[in-house]
Amino acid sequence: MERLDKILANTGRWSRKEAADLIRAGRVTVDGVPAVRREDKYAETARFQVDGTDISGEKRVCLMLNKPAGLVSATDDPRQPTVLSLLPGYLKKAGLFPAGRLDKDTVGLLLLTNDGALAHSLLSPRRHVDKTYLVRVDGVLDEGDEAAFRAGMVLKSGLRCLPAGLERLGPSEALVTLREGKYHQIKRMLAARGKPVVYLERRTFGPLVLDEELERGDWRPLTEKEISAIQSAGTGPQE
Ligand code: URA
């Protein structure tokens, strides 16, 4: 059960104050009945409408999720729980999908949106939107690893990796910056250096920075400022 103003605000389309104004103006119905108080709590399975339109309707929704381990970055999977299982029912109907993938055991920043064009532009290999990851390895990182990342590695499989950043934060910990997102890329690059990854957390995705207030498994709508920033990142020069 969740407060009505929070349910409306969670769509990312209204602030809590705007939601309260809508409720007061009699524009919100729950299961067809006009809502009266912003603080009334409802099950997320109810049908919420504003001016007769479902709140999970066609509008663009962009959420920042702090992904926990154990969930796959997909909209549905026959065997494993997906990141969408963390969302309330009214958002499950909004057509959201993860913009890019994190491995099942990778945690941290994942963008969920229903805007296919925006996701596509951010993920375009020609756009080179930077992503940074906190990485811990089994082994000790050294200058050779930094140099190899800087130069761009070619893996035994033939996979060519663009130059990447590896900034050592401790003997076995680093901040890695990628300009692309190939399958298991960081794990494969570090495995090739003989230092298997034991922990991987995405901290940034283009201009988005993982909100420290978000607990693992929690999500929030992007702010207007964050939405403008990712729109600019997705329409910037291609390389
Ligand atoms: N690199 C990986 O190996 N896994 C991820 O989830 C992201 C980047």
Boltz pocket constraint, residues with backbone or C-beta under 6 A from the ligand:
constraints:
  - pocket:
      binder: B
      contacts: [[A, 101], [A, 102], [A, 103], [A, 104], [A, 106], [A, 182], [A, 183], [A, 184], [A, 185], [A, 186], [A, 187], [A, 188], [A, 200]]
      max_distance: 6.0
